Amino acid sequence: MRPKGDNLLPVLIRFRVSNFRSIKDEQELSMVASSLAGTPESLVHLQAEGLDLVRIAAIYGANAAGKSNVLNALRFMSAAVVRSHRGWEPGAPVPREPFLLDAACRKAASTFEADFLLDQVRYRYGFSLGSERILEEWLYSYPNRRKRLWFRRDAKAEEPFEFGKSLRGNNRTIASLTRENSLFLSAAAENNHEMLLPIRSWFASRIVFSTQANVLTTARLLTDRKPLVLDLLKLADLGIADIEPKELPTDQVARIEKLIAVLKDSTGASEEELLEGLGLPNLGGSVELTHSSSEVPAGISLPLEMESEGTRTWLSLTGPLLAVLETGSVLCVDELDRSLHPRLALEVVRIFEDPVRNPKNAQLIFNTHDTALLGNLLGGAGLRRDEVWFVEKDTAGGTHLYPLTDFKPRRDENLERGYLQGRYGAIPFIASAPFAVAEDD
């Protein structure tokens, strides 16, 4: 039985990118489900669009093949929407990173586009930019599957901006305030455009990036979600009995305040964003964990820096995980399996696929080397076939992103073995020449 789509929250449908870091030609990550990939219980059904979406996208590939750059491209797009008007310096170059292994790409446009659902309506927003200015920008809505123009921007046109009848507001005034190196959507949101604020908010708050060093979101939840945080920490079997915030010394807080003041002026980022980048939950400090055992039932508290990398990784993931489950957002994790036991990584996947534990249709996009997620060695089914993606570089150094469903694997096929044997590509080719340390004469 398919989940109902009556209470859908924002979800990602597709993301496309070209000419960004190792990505040369356009690549697309699609969350649209395949009819041949498995049972529908874990899918999100978009009745108005006639689509089923998966809640998981797992990206496999060799080291340096470009797995992280798929997530980095989505991060760049979100940051451009949120910060380009306020954070990018007037007259300064656009802070993009084109594909550098082809001289033509250094001058060609970089393009980003996303299809997503907001308030039961599908939107398609994207932009192309060069090193000096925004070249194109567009936003369409699809109520009842009918395409409607909200706005279109073409830097080469005599009149760069075109607005559809669907977009009400001070469009021309805001267009006159939009710099060549800033997105119109970013400028509109900064000027409180009522219809475009929710679109900007989708990129600002509905796409969440989890980093290994950041415990900001987890620490925020300690005020009113502490039992849930503890439940997830205990799920990981880390021996943690309690968690509390820990304050920093006054002189250290003063230094951080000065650093943030300088960074706010130079980057345009908010205090909250800068604290997150510094790995601090707030200006007060970090967190402290209490461990208990049969020998010390009362427990002993340890500062975060004394915890194992696995504990810090899980703690960093706990807050974003709870946040996206509560809001129905998209969680992006670079190297989900880093320092995590395969069973724990599998449990994260199962949480997102479970309609009971994930009733608001949150989505998870991650890259990994953990092949155990492909099979049933850990008990039960692994990833659906249409949840698995691969990246591989061509001879020119460009990243190609493609789904497992391109190979039409049999329902009973051992995906883990097939991947490791190179049946689907996206694995490293080890040089045949032996490696040996030279002996002393």
C-alpha positions in Angstrom: 0.0 0.0 0.0 1.4 3.4 -1.0 1.7 6.2 1.5 -0.9 8.9 1.0 0.3 12.3 -0.4 -2.3 14.4 1.4 0.1 15.8 4.0 3.3 16.2 1.9 5.9 18.6 3.0 8.7 20.0 0.7 10.6 17.2 -1.1 13.3 17.2 -3.7 12.4 15.7 -7.1 15.5 16.3 -9.3 18.7 18.2 -9.2 20.9 19.0 -12.2 24.4 20.5 -12.5 27.0 21.2 -15.1 30.5 22.6 -15.1 31.2 22.5 -11.4 34.4 21.2 -10.0 34.9 17.6 -11.4 31.4 17.7 -13.1 31.9 18.8 -16.7 28.7 17.8 -18.6 25.2 18.0 -17.1 24.5 15.4 -14.5 21.1 14.7 -12.9 20.3 13.2 -9.6 16.6 12.0 -9.7 14.5 11.0 -6.7 11.8 9.6 -9.0 11.2 5.9 -8.2 11.4 3.1 -10.7 8.4 0.8 -11.1 10.8 -2.2 -11.2 12.8 -1.4 -8.1 10.8 -3.0 -5.3 7.9 -2.6 -3.0 6.2 0.9 -2.7 5.8 1.1 1.1 8.8 3.4 1.5 7.9 5.8 -1.4 6.4 9.3 -1.4 3.4 9.5 -3.7 2.8 12.8 -5.5 -0.7 12.3 -6.6 -0.9 15.7 -8.4 2.2 14.9 -10.4 1.6 11.2 -10.9 5.0 10.4 -9.5 6.5 8.2 -6.8 9.6 9.4 -5.1 12.3 7.6 -3.1 13.4 8.9 0.2 17.0 7.8 -0.2 19.8 8.4 -2.7 23.1 6.6 -2.0 26.1 7.5 -4.1 28.9 5.0 -4.6 32.2 5.4 -6.4 36.0 5.3 -6.3 38.0 7.9 -4.3 38.2 11.2 -6.1 35.5 10.2 -8.6 33.3 13.1 -7.6 30.9 11.7 -5.1 31.3 14.7 -2.7 31.0 17.2 -5.6 27.4 16.1 -6.3 26.5 17.2 -2.7 28.9 20.2 -3.0 27.0 21.4 -6.1 23.7 21.3 -4.2 25.3 23.2 -1.3 26.7 25.9 -3.7 23.2 26.3 -5.2 21.6 26.7 -1.8 24.3 29.1 -0.6 24.0 31.3 -3.8 20.2 31.6 -3.3 20.7 32.5 0.4 23.8 34.7 0.2 24.6 36.1 -3.2 22.7 39.4 -2.8 24.1 40.2 0.7 27.3 38.2 0.8 28.9 38.5 -2.6 30.8 41.7 -3.0 29.5 44.2 -5.6 31.7 44.1 -8.7 33.6 41.1 -7.4 33.9 37.8 -9.4 31.3 35.2 -8.9 32.7 32.6 -6.5 32.1 29.6 -8.7 34.4 26.6 -9.4 34.2 25.5 -13.0 35.7 22.3 -14.5 39.4 23.2 -14.8 40.7 20.3 -17.0 39.1 21.8 -20.1 40.1 25.4 -21.1 36.7 26.0 -22.7 34.9 25.2 -19.4 36.7 28.0 -17.6 34.9 30.4 -19.8 31.6 28.5 -20.2 28.6 28.8 -17.9 28.0 26.7 -14.8 24.4 25.7 -14.4 22.3 24.5 -11.5 18.6 23.5 -11.4 16.3 21.9 -9.0 12.7 20.5 -9.2 11.0 20.4 -5.8 7.6 20.4 -4.2 6.3 23.2 -2.0 2.7 23.5 -0.7 1.6 20.7 -3.0 2.9 22.6 -6.1 6.0 21.6 -8.1 8.6 24.3 -8.9 11.6 24.4 -11.2 14.2 26.9 -10.3 17.7 27.3 -11.8 20.4 29.6 -12.9 23.5 29.8 -15.1 26.5 31.9 -14.1 29.9 32.8 -15.4 32.9 34.2 -13.6 31.7 37.8 -13.7 27.9 37.7 -13.6 24.6 35.8 -13.6 23.9 34.8 -17.2 20.4 33.3 -16.8 17.9 32.6 -14.0 14.4 31.1 -14.2 11.5 30.0 -12.0 8.4 28.1 -13.1 5.5 26.6 -11.2 3.4 23.6 -12.3 0.0 23.8 -10.6 -2.1 20.9 -11.9 0.9 20.0 -14.2 0.5 23.3 -16.1 3.6 25.3 -16.6 3.5 28.9 -15.4 6.3 31.4 -15.7 7.2 33.3 -12.6 10.3 35.0 -13.9 13.0 34.6 -16.4 16.3 36.5 -16.7 18.7 36.6 -19.6 21.7 38.9 -19.3 22.1 39.1 -23.1 18.5 40.3 -23.8 17.7 44.0 -24.3 15.3 43.7 -21.3 17.0 41.1 -19.0 13.9 40.4 -16.8 10.6 38.9 -17.9 7.9 38.4 -15.3 4.8 36.1 -15.6 1.3 37.1 -14.5 1.6 34.5 -11.6 4.3 36.5 -9.8 2.8 39.5 -8.0 4.9 42.0 -6.1 7.5 44.8 -6.7 9.2 42.8 -9.4 10.6 45.6 -11.5 11.8 47.6 -8.5 13.7 44.6 -7.1 15.1 43.8 -10.6 16.6 47.3 -10.6 18.3 46.6 -7.3 19.7 43.2 -8.4 23.4 43.3 -9.2 24.9 41.5 -12.2 26.7 39.1 -9.8 23.6 38.4 -7.6 20.6 36.2 -8.1 17.2 37.9 -8.4 15.7 35.3 -6.0 18.3 36.3 -3.4 17.6 40.0 -3.9 13.9 39.5 -3.8 14.0 37.6 -0.5 16.3 40.3 1.0 13.6 42.8 0.0 10.8 40.7 1.6 9.1 39.7 -1.7 6.1 37.8 -0.3 5.7 35.2 -3.0 9.5 34.5 -3.3 10.4 34.3 0.3 9.1 30.6 0.6 11.2 29.6 -2.4 14.3 31.1 -0.8 13.3 29.5 2.5 13.2 26.1 0.8 16.8 26.4 -0.1 17.8 28.0 3.2 16.1 25.6 5.6 14.8 22.5 3.7 18.2 21.3 2.5 20.4 20.4 5.6 24.1 19.6 5.3 25.6 17.5 8.1 29.3 17.8 8.7 31.5 15.7 10.9 32.8 18.5 13.1 29.5 20.3 13.7 27.3 19.7 16.8 25.4 22.9 16.5 22.0 21.5 15.6 22.3 18.7 18.2 23.1 21.1 21.0 20.2 23.3 20.1 17.8 20.4 20.6 18.9 19.8 24.2 16.6 22.5 25.4 13.3 20.8 24.4 14.3 17.6 22.5 16.8 16.1 24.9 15.0 12.7 25.3 15.0 12.2 21.6 18.7 13.1 21.4 19.5 10.6 24.1 17.4 7.9 22.4 19.5 8.2 19.3 22.8 8.3 21.2 21.7 5.1 23.1 20.6 3.5 19.8 24.3 3.7 18.7 25.4 1.8 21.8 28.0 4.3 22.7 27.7 3.9 26.5 26.3 7.5 26.8 23.9 8.1 29.7 23.5 11.9 29.5 24.5 14.9 27.5 24.8 18.5 28.7 26.0 21.8 27.2 29.4 23.0 28.3 30.4 26.7 28.5 33.6 28.1 27.2 35.9 30.4 29.3 34.9 34.1 29.1 38.1 35.2 27.4 37.7 32.6 24.7 34.1 33.7 24.1 35.4 37.3 23.7 37.9 36.2 21.0 35.2 34.3 19.2 32.9 37.3 19.2 35.6 39.4 17.6 36.3 36.8 15.0 32.6 36.5 14.1 32.2 40.3 13.8 35.0 40.4 11.3 33.7 37.4 9.3 30.2 38.8 9.3 31.4 41.9 7.5 33.6 40.1 5.0 31.2 37.1 4.2 27.7 38.4 4.8 27.0 35.2 6.7 24.9 35.2 9.9 26.3 34.6 13.3 24.5 31.3 13.4 26.1 30.2 10.1 29.5 31.2 11.3 29.2 29.4 14.6 28.2 26.3 12.7 31.3 26.6 10.5 33.4 26.9 13.7 31.8 23.8 15.1 30.3 25.6 18.1 26.7 25.2 19.3 26.6 28.8 20.4 28.8 31.5 21.9 28.6 29.6 25.2 30.6 26.5 24.0 30.2 22.9 23.2 28.7 19.8 24.8 29.8 17.3 27.5 28.8 13.6 27.5 28.3 11.3 30.6 29.3 7.7 30.3 28.2 5.0 32.7 29.3 1.4 33.3 28.9 -1.4 35.9 32.0 -0.1 37.6 30.9 3.6 37.6 27.0 3.5 37.7 26.9 7.2 38.5 28.8 8.0 35.4 31.7 10.1 34.4 31.6 13.2 32.2 34.0 13.7 29.3 34.5 16.8 27.1 33.7 16.4 23.4 37.4 16.5 22.4 38.1 13.3 24.4 35.4 11.3 22.6 36.1 8.9 19.8 35.7 10.0 16.2 32.8 7.6 15.9 31.0 9.2 18.9 31.6 12.7 17.5 30.4 11.6 14.1 27.1 10.2 15.5 26.6 13.2 17.7 27.1 15.6 14.7 24.5 13.5 12.8 21.9 13.3 15.5 20.8 16.9 15.5 20.4 17.2 11.7 18.7 13.8 11.6 16.0 14.8 14.1 15.6 18.2 12.6 14.8 16.9 9.1 12.5 14.2 10.4 10.5 16.8 12.2 10.3 19.2 9.2 10.2 16.8 6.2 13.5 18.2 4.8 16.4 16.8 2.8 19.5 15.7 4.8 22.8 15.6 2.8 25.7 13.6 4.4 29.2 13.4 3.0 30.5 9.9 3.9 27.7 8.5 5.9 29.8 5.5 6.8 32.8 7.5 8.2 33.6 6.1 11.6 30.2 4.4 11.8 29.5 0.7 12.1 27.7 -0.7 9.1 24.7 -1.7 11.3 24.4 1.9 12.5 24.6 3.3 8.9 21.9 0.8 7.9 19.7 1.9 10.8 19.9 5.5 9.5 18.7 4.3 6.1 15.9 2.3 7.7 14.7 5.3 9.7 14.2 7.3 6.5 12.5 4.4 4.7 10.0 3.8 7.5 6.8 5.7 7.1 6.1 5.4 10.9 9.5 6.9 11.9 9.6 9.3 9.0 5.9 10.4 8.6 6.8 13.8 7.0 8.7 12.3 4.1 12.2 13.6 4.9 14.8 12.5 2.4 18.4 11.4 2.8 21.2 11.9 0.2 24.6 10.6 1.0 27.8 9.2 -0.4 29.4 6.1 0.9 31.8 3.2 0.4 29.7 0.9 2.6 28.8 -2.0 0.3 26.9 -3.8 3.1 24.0 -1.4 2.5 23.6 -2.9 -1.0 22.8 -6.4 0.3 21.2 -8.4 3.1 24.3 -9.5 5.0 23.1 -7.4 8.0 19.6 -8.9 7.9 16.6 -7.8 5.9 16.6 -5.9 2.6 19.2 -3.3 1.8 18.8 -0.2 -0.4 16.2 -0.3 -3.1 17.7 -0.5 -6.6 16.4 3.0 -7.5 18.1 4.4 -4.3 21.6 3.5 -5.6 23.7 5.8 -7.7 27.3 5.6 -9.0 29.9 8.1 -10.0 32.8 7.4 -12.4 35.3 9.7 -14.1 35.8 9.5 -17.9 39.2 9.8 -19.6 38.9 13.6 -19.6 38.5 13.7 -15.9 34.8 14.5 -15.9 32.4 13.0 -13.3 29.5 10.9 -14.6 26.5 10.2 -12.3 24.3 7.3 -13.2 21.7 5.0 -11.4 21.9 1.3 -10.7 18.6 0.9 -12.5 20.5 1.5 -15.8 21.8 -2.1 -15.5 18.4 -3.6 -14.8 19.7 -6.0 -12.1 17.7 -9.1 -11.3 15.5 -9.0 -8.2 17.7 -11.7 -6.6 21.0 -10.3 -7.8 23.7 -9.9 -5.2 24.4 -6.2 -5.6 27.3 -6.0 -3.3 29.2 -8.7 -5.1 28.3 -7.2 -8.5 29.5 -3.8 -7.5 32.8 -5.1 -6.0 33.4 -7.2 -9.2 33.0 -4.1 -11.3 29.8 -5.1 -13.0 28.3 -1.6 -12.6 31.6 0.4 -12.9 32.5 3.1 -10.4 35.3 1.2 -8.7 39.0 2.0 -8.6 41.3 0.2 -11.0 44.4 -0.9 -9.0 47.7 -0.7 -10.9 49.1 -4.2 -11.8 52.6 -3.1 -11.1 53.6 -4.3 -7.6 54.4 -1.8 -4.9 57.4 -2.4 -2.7 59.6 -0.4 -0.5 63.2 -0.3 -1.9 65.7 -2.2 0.2 68.8 -0.6 1.5 72.0 -1.5 -0.2 
